[in-house]
Amino acid sequence: MSDAPGPASRTLGAPAPSTREYDRFGPWIDEVRSHDDVPRLYRGHPIDFGSARLVLKVPRNIARRDATADMDLYDHLLVVEHTRLVVLSRSGAGRSAQDTADAGGYATRSVAFDQIVAVRSTVDLLDGRLTVHLADGTALAMRYNGSARESVERLVDRLRVATAVEGPSPTGWAVLAAARAGSPAPLVLARHDVALASDYREASRRRPDLRLWAWHGRERTVPLRAGVLGARRLSHALSPMTLQGAVVAGDADTLEIFGRHDWFVRGGRPVQSASRLMVPLRAPEQLEVSPHPVYGGAAVVRITAGASTIEIAVPAGSSAHRLFAAAASPERP
């Protein structure tokens, strides 16, 4: 990857490039409302702003002091069209093998909404990550500055609506039936997990039909095997592994889980990260629940959709465990 030459290397007397893009550059993800707001790298790509549901530009992960007006300053342009998601990515900015060849310094990936089987966004301090899982087993992934979380939430909301184009699959119906048959306890999380409840409540304010299905707080776990001379369990005693809390919610079309950036985190300090996993209920083809192979008192939930598998970890015996176990049971309605 190489950027355009810096100011010092310009030909003497050549006109300076427009500084509008540079002047507005920062860690935030901005909405693009007209052709004038499109980063110059992507201006060759046609965008119908009259029909697009949302257009966002994702900046490069560099400090403002390291940017120059000569650089292409945006890693991605995300276009939520009527039937598909289009991702334009600057050369070298985390592309996948499915991207088309470079066209003027960027690659293009187009994905029909019915091929999206899950979307997960995570933020750990300023490290933000968005992953769009596809039915063919691949994923669109990008990094972003955690300060732009609100814009990414808007994108996930748009994709949630766009991907709920059909009724639930048989497995999706099983999850929905298990949720409707249960009655979760009032959402009262401990002090370290209050943010999880806040994330769910913020989402439910935007979506009055979102319902609480299950929840659990953080729980320490221990390895099933002690290791040589008990070394593994000793190391976990000094730096414990904690299965993080989560809130499971949904509506007639979508399963959502609000949690942390990882299901398991080592160490004794409280975790301040956040994640949101969205699974359209039309997507799951199979649901399996089994004991965790490494940690006692934990269970693994595997959701298979096409060639993609999404794994979730929950405490054994928790309301989330009971919900998914009921949906996976052969006796499900």
C-alpha positions in Angstrom: 0.0 0.0 0.0 1.3 3.5 -0.9 -0.2 6.9 -0.5 0.0 9.7 -2.9 3.2 11.8 -2.6 3.3 14.3 0.3 3.4 18.0 -0.1 7.2 18.2 -0.2 7.3 16.0 -3.3 4.8 17.9 -5.5 6.0 19.4 -8.7 6.9 23.0 -8.2 4.0 25.2 -9.3 1.4 22.3 -9.4 -1.9 23.2 -7.9 -2.5 22.1 -4.3 -5.1 19.3 -3.8 -8.4 20.2 -2.3 -8.2 20.3 1.5 -11.9 19.9 2.2 -11.6 16.2 2.9 -8.5 16.8 5.0 -10.1 19.6 7.0 -13.0 17.4 8.0 -10.9 14.3 8.7 -11.2 12.7 12.2 -11.9 9.4 13.9 -15.6 9.7 13.5 -17.7 7.9 10.9 -19.7 10.4 8.9 -22.9 9.9 6.9 -22.5 10.8 3.2 -25.6 12.6 2.0 -24.4 13.9 -1.4 -21.8 13.4 -4.1 -19.8 16.3 -2.6 -19.3 14.4 0.6 -18.0 11.2 -1.1 -14.2 10.8 -0.5 -12.3 11.5 -3.7 -11.0 8.0 -3.9 -14.5 6.6 -4.4 -16.1 9.2 -6.6 -15.9 6.9 -9.6 -18.5 4.6 -8.0 -22.1 5.5 -8.9 -24.3 6.1 -5.8 -28.1 6.8 -6.0 -28.6 9.0 -3.0 -32.3 9.1 -3.7 -32.7 5.3 -3.0 -29.8 4.5 -0.7 -30.9 3.7 2.9 -27.6 4.8 4.4 -24.1 5.8 3.2 -21.2 6.0 5.6 -17.5 6.8 5.2 -15.0 5.0 7.5 -11.8 6.9 8.2 -8.3 5.5 8.3 -7.0 4.5 11.7 -4.3 7.2 11.9 -3.8 10.2 14.1 -4.9 13.5 12.8 -1.3 14.8 13.0 -0.2 12.0 10.6 -2.8 12.9 8.0 -2.0 15.1 5.0 -4.2 16.5 2.2 -2.5 14.3 -0.3 -3.7 11.0 1.4 -6.8 9.0 0.7 -8.1 9.3 4.2 -11.0 6.9 4.2 -10.6 3.1 4.4 -14.2 2.2 3.5 -17.3 3.6 2.0 -20.4 1.6 3.0 -23.6 1.9 0.9 -26.8 0.3 2.1 -28.8 0.1 -1.1 -32.3 -1.3 -1.6 -31.4 -4.9 -2.0 -27.7 -5.1 -1.0 -24.8 -3.8 1.0 -21.9 -2.4 -1.1 -18.5 -2.0 0.6 -15.7 -0.1 -1.1 -12.3 -0.6 0.4 -9.1 1.3 -0.1 -6.2 -0.9 -1.4 -4.6 -2.6 1.6 -7.5 -1.8 4.0 -8.5 -5.3 5.1 -10.0 -6.7 1.9 -11.1 -10.3 1.3 -10.6 -12.7 -1.5 -14.1 -12.1 -2.8 -13.4 -8.4 -3.5 -13.3 -7.4 -7.1 -10.0 -6.2 -8.6 -8.8 -2.7 -7.8 -10.5 0.1 -9.6 -8.6 3.3 -9.2 -7.1 2.3 -5.8 -10.1 0.6 -4.2 -11.9 -2.8 -4.3 -15.7 -3.4 -4.3 -17.7 -6.1 -2.6 -21.5 -6.4 -3.0 -23.6 -8.6 -0.8 -27.3 -9.3 -1.2 -29.2 -8.9 2.1 -30.5 -12.5 2.0 -26.8 -13.6 2.2 -26.2 -11.9 5.5 -26.7 -14.3 8.4 -25.3 -12.3 11.3 -23.8 -9.0 12.2 -21.6 -8.3 15.2 -20.1 -5.0 16.4 -17.7 -4.8 19.3 -15.9 -1.9 21.0 -13.0 -2.3 23.4 -11.8 1.1 24.4 -11.1 2.7 21.0 -10.8 -0.6 19.2 -14.0 -1.1 17.2 -14.7 -4.0 15.0 -17.6 -4.8 12.7 -18.1 -8.2 11.2 -20.9 -9.2 8.7 -21.2 -13.0 8.5 -22.3 -14.4 5.2 -24.0 -17.6 4.2 -21.0 -18.8 2.2 -18.9 -18.9 5.3 -16.9 -15.7 4.6 -17.2 -12.4 6.5 -16.9 -8.8 5.8 -14.8 -7.3 8.6 -13.5 -3.8 9.3 -12.0 -1.9 12.2 -13.0 1.5 13.3 -12.4 4.0 16.1 -14.6 3.2 19.1 -15.7 6.8 19.3 -17.8 6.2 16.2 -19.9 3.5 17.9 -23.1 5.4 17.4 -22.8 5.5 13.7 -22.0 1.8 13.5 -25.2 1.1 15.6 -27.2 3.0 13.0 -25.7 0.8 10.3 -26.5 -2.4 12.3 -30.1 -1.1 12.7 -30.4 -0.6 9.0 -29.1 -4.1 8.3 -31.4 -5.5 10.8 -34.4 -4.1 9.0 -33.0 -5.0 5.6 -32.2 -8.6 6.4 -35.6 -9.4 8.0 -37.1 -10.0 4.6 -38.6 -13.4 5.3 -40.3 -15.1 8.2 -38.2 -17.2 10.6 -36.7 -20.5 9.5 -37.8 -23.7 11.4 -34.8 -23.2 13.7 -35.6 -19.5 14.1 -39.2 -20.5 14.9 -37.9 -22.8 17.6 -35.9 -20.0 19.2 -38.9 -17.7 19.1 -41.2 -20.4 20.6 -38.7 -21.0 23.4 -38.5 -17.3 24.1 -42.3 -16.9 24.2 -42.7 -19.9 26.4 -40.3 -18.5 29.0 -40.6 -15.7 31.5 -37.3 -14.1 32.3 -36.6 -12.6 35.7 -36.4 -8.8 36.0 -33.2 -7.5 34.5 -31.1 -6.7 37.6 -27.4 -7.0 36.8 -24.5 -6.4 39.3 -22.6 -3.1 39.3 -19.9 -4.2 36.8 -22.6 -5.3 34.3 -25.0 -2.4 34.5 -23.8 -1.2 31.0 -25.2 -4.3 29.4 -28.6 -3.5 30.7 -28.2 0.1 29.5 -27.3 -1.2 26.0 -30.4 -3.3 25.9 -32.6 -0.5 27.2 -31.2 2.0 24.7 -32.0 -0.5 21.9 -35.5 -1.1 23.2 -36.2 2.7 23.2 -35.5 2.6 19.4 -37.5 -0.6 19.0 -40.6 -0.9 21.3 -41.1 -4.4 20.0 -37.7 -5.6 21.3 -38.3 -8.0 24.3 -36.1 -9.4 27.0 -35.6 -13.1 26.5 -32.9 -14.0 29.0 -29.8 -12.6 30.8 -26.9 -13.6 33.0 -24.2 -11.9 34.9 -20.4 -12.5 34.8 -19.2 -15.8 36.3 -15.7 -17.1 37.0 -14.9 -20.4 35.5 -12.1 -23.0 36.0 -10.5 -25.3 33.5 -11.9 -28.9 33.3 -8.3 -30.2 33.2 -5.7 -29.2 35.8 -2.7 -29.4 33.4 0.8 -30.6 34.3 1.1 -30.5 38.1 -2.1 -28.4 38.3 -0.3 -25.5 36.5 -3.3 -24.5 34.4 -5.6 -24.2 37.4 -2.9 -22.4 39.4 -2.5 -19.8 36.6 -6.3 -19.4 36.5 -6.3 -18.9 40.3 -3.8 -16.0 39.8 -5.5 -14.6 36.7 -9.1 -16.0 36.7 -11.1 -16.6 33.5 -14.5 -14.9 33.6 -17.4 -15.8 31.4 -18.9 -12.4 30.7 -22.5 -11.3 31.2 -25.0 -10.8 28.4 -28.5 -9.8 27.7 -30.5 -11.9 25.2 -33.4 -10.2 23.5 -35.4 -10.3 20.3 -38.5 -9.7 18.3 -40.5 -11.6 15.7 -37.6 -11.4 13.2 -34.3 -11.0 15.1 -32.2 -12.5 17.9 -29.9 -9.9 19.6 -27.3 -10.4 22.2 -25.7 -7.5 24.1 -22.4 -8.5 25.8 -18.7 -7.8 25.9 -16.0 -7.9 23.1 -15.3 -11.5 24.0 -17.3 -14.2 25.8 -14.3 -15.1 28.0 -11.8 -12.6 29.5 -8.8 -13.3 31.8 -8.0 -11.2 34.8 -9.8 -9.7 37.8 -10.5 -6.2 36.5 -14.0 -5.2 35.4 -14.5 -5.3 31.6 -15.8 -2.1 30.0 -16.1 -3.3 26.4 -19.4 -3.8 24.6 -20.7 -5.9 21.8 -24.0 -6.4 19.9 -24.7 -9.6 17.9 -27.7 -9.5 15.6 -29.0 -12.7 13.9 -32.0 -12.6 11.6 -34.3 -15.5 12.6 -34.7 -16.4 9.0 -31.0 -17.5 8.9 -30.4 -20.3 11.4 -30.5 -23.8 9.9 -29.2 -25.6 13.0 -28.8 -24.9 16.7 -26.6 -27.0 19.0 -26.0 -26.6 22.7 -23.1 -28.6 24.4 -20.9 -28.4 27.4 -17.9 -26.1 26.9 -14.8 -28.3 26.1 -12.4 -26.3 28.3 -14.3 -24.6 31.1 -16.6 -26.2 33.6 -19.9 -24.6 34.3 -20.1 -23.1 30.8 -22.0 -24.2 27.6 -21.4 -23.4 23.9 -24.3 -22.4 21.7 -23.6 -23.0 18.0 -25.8 -21.4 15.4 -25.3 -22.7 11.9 -26.5 -20.7 8.9 -25.3 -21.9 5.5 -21.5 -22.4 5.8 -21.2 -19.9 8.7 -21.2 -20.9 12.4 -21.7 -18.4 15.2 -20.6 -19.5 18.6 -22.0 -18.1 21.9 -20.9 -19.0 25.4 -23.3 -19.0 28.3 -23.3 -20.2 31.9 -24.7 -23.7 32.3 -28.1 -23.6 34.0 -28.6 -19.9 33.2 -31.8 -18.6 31.6 -29.9 -18.1 28.4 -28.8 -21.7 28.5 -32.3 -22.9 29.1 -33.7 -20.8 26.3 -31.3 -22.2 23.7 -31.4 -25.7 25.0 -35.2 -25.7 24.7 -34.9 -24.4 21.1 -32.3 -27.1 20.3 -34.3 -29.9 21.9 -35.9 -32.5 19.5 -39.2 -32.0 21.5 -39.4 -28.4 20.4 -42.7 -27.3 18.9 
